[in-house]
Amino acid sequence: MGYATFTFRVVDDGGTANSGVDSSGVQTITIDVNDVNDAPATADATVDVDEDGTYTFTNGDFAFTDINDGPDNFQEISIVSLPATGTLSYNGTSISAIGRDSYTDRTLFTF
């Protein structure tokens, strides 16, 4: 079943003299709209860590839903900015640059 339809007919310039017919029967065009990959949704979060302590992030710290393109297939974290103080690390290595990387396991981030 299509998203939208309209009907039409075509007409030529032959005229209708001498019992001629210059238009076709009514036809229908159906327009199907295909799904595209929509951006997932996320949300701000706040976590607490004791002074001189280390916080290990959980999957829940990085809210993720993709209701338009389910199932929820998380792929990776892309770092957009780094903290002004403290050290954000992934799998024991300090993150020193922003951008996409292979940050595929949310539980390997620490601060």
C-alpha positions in Angstrom: 0.0 0.0 0.0 1.4 3.4 -1.0 1.9 6.5 1.0 0.0 8.7 -1.5 -1.8 8.4 -4.8 -3.1 10.6 -7.6 -5.0 10.0 -10.8 -4.3 11.4 -14.2 -5.0 11.1 -17.9 -2.9 12.1 -20.9 -4.2 14.2 -23.7 -2.7 14.5 -27.2 -3.2 17.3 -29.8 -5.1 15.1 -32.3 -8.5 16.6 -31.4 -11.9 14.9 -31.3 -13.1 15.6 -34.9 -14.6 12.7 -36.8 -15.3 10.8 -33.5 -11.7 11.0 -32.4 -10.5 10.6 -28.9 -7.8 12.8 -27.5 -7.5 11.6 -23.9 -6.6 8.3 -22.3 -8.5 6.5 -19.6 -7.8 7.5 -16.0 -4.7 6.0 -14.5 -3.2 6.1 -11.0 0.3 6.8 -9.7 1.2 5.5 -6.3 4.0 7.1 -4.4 5.8 4.9 -1.9 8.0 6.6 0.7 11.0 4.5 1.9 12.4 4.6 5.4 15.7 6.3 5.9 18.1 6.0 8.8 17.1 8.6 11.4 19.5 9.9 14.0 19.3 8.1 17.4 18.2 10.1 20.4 20.3 10.6 23.6 20.1 12.9 26.7 22.3 14.8 29.1 23.4 13.0 32.2 25.2 13.8 35.4 27.4 11.4 37.3 29.1 11.8 40.7 32.7 10.9 41.6 34.6 11.4 44.8 37.7 13.7 44.7 40.7 11.7 43.7 38.4 8.9 42.7 37.7 7.2 39.4 34.3 6.8 37.8 33.7 4.0 35.4 30.8 4.7 33.1 27.9 2.4 32.5 25.7 1.8 29.4 23.0 3.7 31.2 25.2 6.8 31.5 25.0 7.2 27.7 21.2 7.2 27.0 20.4 5.7 23.7 17.2 5.1 21.8 16.5 4.6 18.1 12.8 4.1 18.0 12.5 5.1 14.3 14.9 2.5 13.1 14.8 -0.1 15.8 16.0 -2.4 17.1 18.3 -0.3 19.2 21.7 -1.1 17.5 24.2 1.0 19.4 27.4 1.4 17.3 29.9 3.8 19.0 30.5 7.0 20.9 31.8 10.0 19.1 33.6 12.5 21.4 32.5 16.1 20.7 34.4 17.9 23.4 36.8 17.0 26.2 36.6 18.0 29.9 38.4 21.2 30.9 39.7 19.4 34.0 40.3 15.8 34.8 41.0 13.0 32.3 38.6 11.1 30.2 40.0 7.7 29.3 38.9 4.7 27.2 40.2 1.3 28.0 43.0 2.8 30.1 44.2 5.3 27.5 43.6 9.0 27.9 41.5 10.5 25.1 43.3 13.6 23.7 41.4 14.3 20.5 37.7 14.8 19.6 35.9 12.9 16.8 34.9 9.5 15.9 36.9 6.5 17.0 36.3 2.9 17.9 34.6 3.7 21.2 32.2 0.8 21.0 32.0 -0.3 24.6 30.5 2.4 26.8 31.7 0.6 30.0 35.4 1.2 29.0 35.2 5.0 29.6 36.6 6.3 32.9 37.0 9.7 34.4 
